[in-house]
């Protein structure tokens, strides 16, 4: 155990509120640190990792999980249940994630390869406790036993050869991971976006295999301090990307395509950046411009603009590829969809003021952002005049972010099949 400290006023209050935590007669209490245990997880390091997210949040989790574990009634698996098994367990981040069906293409490809697929949902601590979704011998400190027990439960229930996960920052990850001291199935974590500073959840990397999009994600992980865990990294691309994203010949005289922002950004001061391309559109009435709205946006700004400017066309709900086929280049303020556009070797123009952060490093590949209508017009003419050169820039940009390009889905499928075959 770690360093001991005397009982103080805070501890006295906690003992009155939560007597189960403090046995009678105890005058000195252990610290919150733990030594590395047989599971292979360094609990001292894991505690420090959680605390840096917020000490009071950590303390609340510790108390809540302790009492949830006390209330939990673990399930027992008979020999017949344990004998059943599958090749791949898809562990969805939530019910909503499962309903959206983002992994349908991947599941279909795996089944085409003859693999048996099971699906389940990562549950929150309260639900794990209420449903009794834990089993097996538990050796973790009390704050983590729900996660340890749930990891055992998933392996006993499905008996998989590999577990696919995609929830970033999940505390379940260290307990699901196969280690020398356990007999769990290996985990294969699927990134569902490029890794960059937009999210604070990428510092949990404790998986057996971590399939990231490409070199940009690897560069970000290497720069990230305070990571927890380790993994075998695979630059596998995106499981969303298949042969539908194969590049095609494009016409530089086709109209530009504006990729709209999501509603969170459109309802923030960032929306003022729309005025820059709109001013260019207004001064070039002969230039047709297409607008693809974000799927969750009401499109108020561009719908009102289209009523005033006949050269603006709001595209209907359609596939991304269909929208790209109509255009020669992309205008954007901020959206991850420019990576999708670059897979088709379509150049992009960032149009934004200095306050917008370039998380995807577009300026490194396509040149500095355009901050005025005049700069926008100059860049449009520059791209049209050197279209092959800018298409090559788009190809390099896409490869930096998506290592496998339109072969991503096939590569990820074959990698998973190969791991299962070794079991």
C-alpha positions as CSV (number, residue, x, y, z in Angstrom):
1,X,0.0,0.0,0.0
2,X,1.0,3.6,-0.4
3,X,1.8,6.2,2.2
4,X,-0.5,6.4,5.3
5,X,-2.0,9.6,6.6
6,X,-3.9,10.4,9.9
7,X,-7.6,10.7,10.1
8,X,-8.6,14.4,9.7
9,X,-11.8,16.5,9.8
10,X,-12.6,15.7,6.1
11,X,-12.1,12.0,6.8
12,X,-14.4,12.2,9.9
13,X,-17.1,13.7,7.8
14,X,-16.7,11.1,5.1
15,X,-16.9,8.4,7.7
16,X,-20.2,9.8,9.0
17,X,-21.6,10.0,5.5
18,X,-20.2,6.7,4.2
19,X,-19.5,4.3,7.1
20,X,-19.0,1.3,4.8
21,X,-15.8,2.9,3.5
22,X,-14.3,3.2,7.0
23,X,-14.2,0.1,9.2
24,X,-14.6,0.7,13.0
25,X,-11.4,1.2,14.8
26,X,-9.3,2.3,11.8
27,X,-7.2,5.3,12.8
28,X,-5.1,5.5,9.7
29,X,-6.2,5.1,6.1
30,X,-4.4,4.1,2.9
31,X,-3.7,6.7,0.2
32,X,-5.5,6.5,-3.1
33,X,-2.5,5.0,-4.8
34,X,-2.2,1.3,-5.8
35,X,0.8,-0.9,-6.7
36,X,1.0,-2.7,-10.0
37,X,-1.0,-5.9,-9.6
38,X,-1.2,-9.3,-11.3
39,X,-3.5,-8.0,-14.0
40,X,-0.7,-6.1,-15.6
41,X,-2.4,-2.7,-15.1
42,X,-0.5,-0.1,-13.2
43,X,-3.3,1.2,-11.0
44,X,-1.2,4.0,-9.6
45,X,-0.7,5.3,-13.1
46,X,-4.3,4.8,-14.0
47,X,-5.5,6.7,-10.9
48,X,-3.1,9.6,-11.9
49,X,-4.4,9.5,-15.4
50,X,-8.1,9.9,-14.2
51,X,-7.3,12.5,-11.6
52,X,-5.7,14.8,-14.2
53,X,-9.2,15.0,-15.9
54,X,-10.5,16.5,-12.6
55,X,-10.0,15.4,-9.0
56,X,-13.6,15.9,-7.9
57,X,-14.8,14.0,-10.9
58,X,-12.4,11.2,-9.9
59,X,-13.6,11.2,-6.3
60,X,-17.2,11.1,-7.3
61,X,-16.5,8.1,-9.6
62,X,-14.7,6.3,-6.8
63,X,-17.6,6.7,-4.3
64,X,-20.3,5.9,-6.9
65,X,-18.5,2.9,-8.2
66,X,-17.9,1.6,-4.7
67,X,-21.6,1.6,-3.8
68,X,-22.7,0.3,-7.3
69,X,-20.4,-2.6,-6.8
70,X,-21.9,-3.3,-3.4
71,X,-25.4,-3.4,-4.9
72,X,-24.4,-5.5,-7.9
73,X,-25.4,-9.2,-8.1
74,X,-23.0,-10.9,-10.6
75,X,-24.3,-13.3,-13.1
76,X,-23.0,-16.9,-13.4
77,X,-22.3,-18.6,-16.7
78,X,-22.8,-22.3,-17.1
79,X,-20.5,-24.6,-19.0
80,X,-22.9,-24.6,-22.0
81,X,-23.0,-20.8,-22.2
82,X,-19.2,-20.6,-22.1
83,X,-18.8,-23.2,-24.9
84,X,-20.5,-21.0,-27.4
85,X,-18.4,-18.4,-29.2
86,X,-18.0,-16.0,-32.1
87,X,-15.1,-14.8,-34.2
88,X,-15.6,-11.1,-33.7
89,X,-17.4,-9.1,-31.0
90,X,-18.4,-5.6,-32.2
91,X,-18.6,-3.5,-29.0
92,X,-20.6,-0.4,-29.9
93,X,-20.0,2.8,-27.9
94,X,-23.7,3.2,-27.2
95,X,-27.2,2.1,-28.3
96,X,-27.4,5.2,-30.5
97,X,-24.1,4.3,-32.1
98,X,-25.3,0.8,-32.9
99,X,-28.6,2.1,-34.3
100,X,-26.8,4.5,-36.7
101,X,-25.1,1.5,-38.2
102,X,-21.7,3.0,-39.0
103,X,-20.0,-0.4,-39.1
104,X,-22.5,-2.0,-41.5
105,X,-20.0,-2.1,-44.3
106,X,-17.3,-3.5,-42.1
107,X,-19.6,-6.2,-40.7
108,X,-20.7,-7.2,-44.2
109,X,-17.1,-7.6,-45.4
110,X,-16.2,-9.6,-42.3
111,X,-19.2,-11.9,-42.8
112,X,-18.3,-12.3,-46.5
113,X,-14.9,-13.6,-45.3
114,X,-16.8,-16.3,-43.3
115,X,-16.5,-14.8,-39.8
116,X,-19.2,-15.1,-37.2
117,X,-20.1,-11.7,-35.7
118,X,-21.7,-10.8,-32.4
119,X,-22.6,-7.3,-31.3
120,X,-23.0,-5.7,-27.8
121,X,-23.0,-2.3,-26.2
122,X,-20.5,-0.7,-23.8
123,X,-22.6,0.0,-20.7
124,X,-22.2,2.7,-18.1
125,X,-21.3,1.8,-14.5
126,X,-24.9,2.2,-13.2
127,X,-26.3,-0.1,-15.9
128,X,-23.6,-2.7,-15.3
129,X,-24.5,-2.7,-11.6
130,X,-28.3,-2.9,-12.2
131,X,-28.1,-5.7,-14.7
132,X,-25.4,-7.6,-12.9
133,X,-23.2,-7.6,-16.0
134,X,-20.0,-8.8,-14.2
135,X,-18.5,-12.2,-13.6
136,X,-15.2,-13.9,-12.8
137,X,-12.6,-13.4,-10.1
138,X,-12.1,-9.7,-9.4
139,X,-8.7,-8.5,-8.2
140,X,-8.8,-4.8,-9.1
141,X,-9.3,-2.0,-6.5
142,X,-13.0,-1.4,-5.7
143,X,-13.2,1.7,-7.9
144,X,-12.4,-0.4,-11.0
145,X,-14.1,-3.7,-10.3
146,X,-17.2,-2.9,-12.3
147,X,-15.0,-2.5,-15.4
148,X,-13.0,-5.6,-14.7
149,X,-16.2,-7.6,-14.1
150,X,-17.8,-6.3,-17.2
151,X,-14.8,-7.1,-19.3
152,X,-15.0,-10.7,-18.0
153,X,-18.7,-10.8,-18.6
154,X,-18.3,-9.8,-22.3
155,X,-15.7,-12.4,-22.9
156,X,-17.7,-15.1,-21.1
157,X,-20.9,-14.2,-22.8
158,X,-19.6,-14.0,-26.4
159,X,-16.3,-16.0,-26.2
160,X,-14.8,-14.0,-29.1
161,X,-11.5,-14.3,-30.8
162,X,-11.2,-10.5,-31.1
163,X,-13.1,-7.5,-29.8
164,X,-13.6,-4.4,-31.9
165,X,-14.0,-1.2,-29.9
166,X,-14.4,2.5,-30.9
167,X,-15.2,4.5,-27.8
168,X,-12.4,6.9,-27.2
169,X,-11.3,7.5,-23.6
170,X,-13.1,4.6,-22.2
171,X,-12.0,3.3,-18.8
172,X,-13.1,-0.1,-19.8
173,X,-10.2,-0.4,-22.3
174,X,-7.4,-1.4,-19.9
175,X,-9.6,-4.2,-18.5
176,X,-10.7,-5.5,-21.9
177,X,-7.1,-5.7,-23.1
178,X,-5.5,-9.1,-23.4
179,X,-2.3,-9.3,-21.3
180,X,0.1,-12.1,-20.3
181,X,-1.8,-12.6,-17.0
182,X,-5.3,-13.1,-18.5
183,X,-7.1,-15.2,-21.1
184,X,-9.2,-12.4,-22.7
185,X,-9.6,-11.9,-26.4
186,X,-7.4,-9.2,-27.9
187,X,-8.9,-5.7,-28.5
188,X,-8.8,-3.9,-31.8
189,X,-9.7,-0.3,-31.4
190,X,-11.0,1.5,-34.5
191,X,-10.5,5.2,-34.9
192,X,-13.5,6.9,-36.4
193,X,-11.8,10.2,-37.2
194,X,-8.3,11.7,-37.6
195,X,-6.7,12.2,-34.2
196,X,-6.0,15.9,-33.4
197,X,-6.3,18.4,-30.7
198,X,-10.1,18.8,-31.2
199,X,-10.7,16.1,-28.6
200,X,-9.1,15.4,-25.2
201,X,-10.0,11.7,-25.2
202,X,-7.2,10.4,-27.5
203,X,-4.8,10.0,-24.6
204,X,-6.2,6.6,-23.7
205,X,-4.4,4.2,-25.9
206,X,-4.5,0.9,-23.9
207,X,-5.5,-1.6,-26.6
208,X,-3.9,-4.6,-28.2
209,X,-4.2,-3.1,-31.6
210,X,-5.0,0.5,-32.4
211,X,-6.1,1.1,-36.0
212,X,-5.6,4.8,-36.8
213,X,-6.3,6.7,-40.1
214,X,-2.8,7.6,-41.1
215,X,0.5,9.5,-40.5
216,X,-1.3,12.7,-39.3
217,X,-2.8,10.7,-36.4
218,X,0.5,9.0,-35.6
219,X,2.2,12.4,-35.5
220,X,-0.4,13.7,-33.1
221,X,-0.1,10.6,-30.8
222,X,3.6,11.0,-30.7
223,X,3.3,14.6,-29.7
224,X,0.7,13.9,-27.0
225,X,1.9,13.9,-23.4
226,X,0.3,12.0,-20.5
227,X,-1.0,9.0,-22.5
228,X,-2.1,5.9,-20.7
229,X,-1.3,2.4,-21.9
230,X,0.3,1.0,-25.0
231,X,-0.9,-0.5,-28.3
232,X,0.4,-2.0,-31.6
233,X,-0.4,0.8,-34.0
234,X,-1.8,0.1,-37.4
235,X,-2.0,2.8,-40.1
236,X,-5.1,1.2,-41.6
237,X,-7.2,4.1,-42.9
238,X,-10.9,4.4,-42.2
239,X,-13.5,1.7,-42.2
240,X,-15.9,4.2,-43.8
241,X,-13.7,4.4,-46.9
242,X,-14.0,1.9,-49.7
243,X,-13.7,1.7,-53.5
244,X,-16.5,4.3,-53.9
245,X,-13.8,6.9,-53.0
246,X,-11.6,6.0,-56.0
247,X,-10.3,9.3,-57.7
248,X,-11.8,10.3,-61.0
249,X,-10.9,12.9,-63.7
250,X,-12.4,16.3,-62.8
251,X,-13.1,19.4,-64.8
252,X,-11.5,22.6,-63.4
253,X,-14.3,24.7,-64.9
254,X,-17.0,23.0,-62.8
255,X,-18.4,25.2,-59.9
256,X,-16.9,25.3,-56.4
257,X,-18.6,23.4,-53.7
258,X,-19.1,25.0,-50.2
259,X,-19.1,22.4,-47.4
260,X,-21.2,23.7,-44.6
261,X,-20.3,23.6,-40.9
262,X,-22.2,21.7,-38.3
263,X,-24.9,23.5,-36.2
264,X,-22.6,23.9,-33.2
265,X,-20.3,26.1,-35.3
266,X,-23.0,27.8,-37.2
267,X,-24.5,28.9,-33.9
268,X,-21.2,30.3,-32.8
269,X,-19.2,33.4,-33.8
270,X,-17.5,31.2,-36.5
271,X,-20.6,31.7,-38.7
272,X,-19.3,35.2,-39.6
273,X,-16.7,33.5,-41.8
274,X,-19.5,32.6,-44.2
275,X,-19.6,36.3,-45.2
276,X,-16.2,36.0,-46.9
277,X,-17.2,33.5,-49.7
278,X,-20.7,35.1,-49.8
279,X,-19.1,38.5,-50.7
280,X,-17.1,36.8,-53.5
281,X,-20.2,35.1,-54.8
282,X,-22.0,38.5,-54.8
283,X,-19.3,40.1,-56.8
284,X,-19.2,37.2,-59.3
285,X,-22.8,36.7,-60.4
286,X,-21.7,34.5,-63.4
287,X,-20.0,32.0,-61.1
288,X,-22.3,29.2,-60.1
289,X,-21.6,27.9,-56.5
290,X,-22.9,24.7,-55.0
291,X,-23.6,24.4,-51.2
292,X,-23.7,21.1,-49.4
293,X,-25.3,21.6,-46.0
294,X,-24.2,19.6,-43.0
295,X,-26.7,16.8,-42.3
296,X,-27.7,18.3,-39.0
297,X,-27.8,21.9,-40.1
298,X,-31.0,23.8,-40.8
299,X,-29.0,25.7,-43.5
300,X,-30.6,29.1,-42.5
301,X,-27.6,31.2,-43.6
302,X,-27.2,29.7,-47.1
303,X,-30.9,29.3,-47.8
304,X,-31.4,33.0,-47.1
305,X,-28.4,33.7,-49.3
306,X,-29.7,31.6,-52.1
307,X,-32.9,33.7,-52.1
308,X,-30.8,36.8,-52.8
309,X,-28.3,35.3,-55.2
310,X,-29.4,33.2,-58.2
311,X,-25.9,31.7,-58.7
312,X,-26.2,29.8,-55.4
313,X,-27.6,26.2,-55.6
314,X,-28.4,24.4,-52.4
315,X,-27.8,20.7,-53.1
316,X,-30.4,18.1,-52.0
317,X,-29.6,15.4,-49.5
318,X,-27.4,13.1,-51.6
319,X,-24.2,11.0,-51.3
320,X,-21.0,12.9,-50.8
321,X,-19.6,11.4,-54.0
322,X,-22.5,12.7,-56.0
323,X,-21.8,16.2,-54.6
324,X,-18.1,16.0,-55.4
325,X,-18.8,14.8,-59.0
326,X,-20.5,18.1,-59.6
327,X,-17.6,20.3,-58.5
328,X,-14.0,21.2,-59.2
329,X,-12.8,22.5,-55.8
330,X,-14.1,22.8,-52.2
331,X,-14.6,26.0,-50.1
332,X,-14.6,25.4,-46.3
333,X,-14.3,27.2,-43.0
334,X,-13.9,24.0,-40.9
335,X,-15.0,20.5,-41.6
336,X,-13.5,17.0,-41.6
337,X,-15.3,16.4,-44.9
338,X,-12.4,18.0,-46.8
339,X,-10.4,14.8,-46.1
340,X,-13.2,12.9,-48.0
341,X,-13.0,15.4,-50.8
342,X,-9.2,15.0,-51.0
343,X,-9.6,11.2,-51.5
344,X,-11.1,12.2,-54.9
345,X,-8.1,14.5,-55.5
346,X,-10.3,17.6,-55.3
347,X,-8.4,20.7,-54.1
348,X,-9.7,22.7,-51.1
349,X,-9.6,26.4,-50.1
350,X,-9.8,27.3,-46.4
351,X,-11.7,30.6,-46.1
352,X,-11.6,31.9,-42.6
353,X,-10.2,34.6,-40.3
354,X,-7.2,34.1,-38.1
355,X,-9.3,32.8,-35.1
356,X,-10.2,29.5,-36.8
357,X,-7.7,26.8,-35.9
358,X,-6.4,24.7,-38.8
359,X,-6.6,21.3,-37.0
360,X,-6.2,19.3,-40.3
361,X,-3.1,21.3,-41.5
362,X,-4.7,22.2,-44.7
363,X,-2.6,25.4,-45.1
364,X,0.5,23.2,-45.1
365,X,-0.7,21.5,-48.3
366,X,-3.0,24.0,-50.1
367,X,-1.4,27.3,-49.1
368,X,-2.5,30.0,-46.6
369,X,-6.2,30.5,-45.9
370,X,-8.1,33.2,-47.7
371,X,-9.3,35.9,-45.4
372,X,-11.0,38.2,-48.0
373,X,-13.2,37.9,-51.1
374,X,-10.2,39.2,-53.2
375,X,-7.9,36.5,-51.9
376,X,-10.6,33.9,-52.5
377,X,-10.9,35.0,-56.1
378,X,-7.2,34.9,-56.7
379,X,-6.9,31.3,-55.3
380,X,-9.8,30.1,-57.5
381,X,-8.0,31.4,-60.6
382,X,-4.7,29.9,-59.4
383,X,-6.2,26.5,-58.9
384,X,-8.0,26.6,-62.3
385,X,-4.7,27.6,-64.0
386,X,-2.7,24.8,-62.3
387,X,-5.3,22.2,-61.8
388,X,-3.1,19.1,-62.1
389,X,-0.6,20.6,-59.6
390,X,-3.4,21.2,-57.0
391,X,-4.9,17.8,-57.6
392,X,-1.5,16.4,-56.7
393,X,-1.5,18.5,-53.5
394,X,-4.9,17.0,-52.7
395,X,-3.6,13.5,-53.2
396,X,-0.7,14.1,-50.8
397,X,-3.1,15.6,-48.3
398,X,-5.4,12.6,-48.4
399,X,-2.5,10.2,-48.1
400,X,-1.2,12.1,-45.0
401,X,-4.5,11.6,-43.3
402,X,-5.8,8.3,-44.8
403,X,-2.9,6.0,-45.3
404,X,-4.7,3.3,-47.3
405,X,-7.0,5.6,-49.4
406,X,-10.0,3.8,-51.0
407,X,-8.4,0.4,-50.0
408,X,-9.0,1.2,-46.3
409,X,-12.1,-1.0,-45.7
410,X,-10.4,-4.0,-47.5
411,X,-7.2,-3.5,-45.6
412,X,-8.9,-3.4,-42.2
413,X,-11.0,-6.4,-43.0
414,X,-8.0,-8.5,-44.1
415,X,-6.1,-7.4,-41.0
416,X,-8.9,-8.5,-38.6
417,X,-9.3,-11.8,-40.6
418,X,-5.5,-12.4,-40.2
419,X,-5.6,-11.9,-36.4
420,X,-8.6,-14.2,-36.0
421,X,-6.9,-16.9,-38.1
422,X,-4.0,-17.0,-35.6
423,X,-6.3,-17.8,-32.7
